C-alpha cells in the first residue's frame, strides 16, 4: 500500500517527465540501426522511472565486454543528459521535507541512467519484474 502511494506521488512529481525523457532518448536512438539496443534499454528504463518504488536494478550475470563498450557509447549519446535530469529534479525535490524520499529515489536512478546495459530491473524480492 505504501509503495503504491509513493509510486503515485512519484509519478505526479517527477516520474512522468523523467520517463518522457527516456522515451525521447529511445526514439532518437532507434533512428539509427546501430543504436537500437540503446533505444530498447531506454524504453525499458522509462518504465522503471515511472514506477521505481519496490524495484531495483542488479547486474546481469551474462553481461560482458559488449555491455561495457555499449555503456561508454550510451554515456556519450544520451546518458549524461539523462543523469543531469535526475540530478536536477532530485535536487529540486529535496528542497521540501516531503520531497526528500523522492529526491533520493531520483539520485538512485543516476547510475542506471549512465550505464543501463548489463543491468536488469527486478522487484526488491529479487525476481524479474519485466
Buried (B, 14 or more C-beta within 10 A) or exposed (E): EEEEEBBEBBBEBBBEEBBBBBBBBBEBBBEEEEBEBBBBBBBBBBBBBBBBBBBBBEEEEEBEEEBEEBBEBBBEBBBEEBBEBBBEBBEBBBEEEEBEBBBEBBBBBBEBBBBBBBBBBBEEEEEEBE
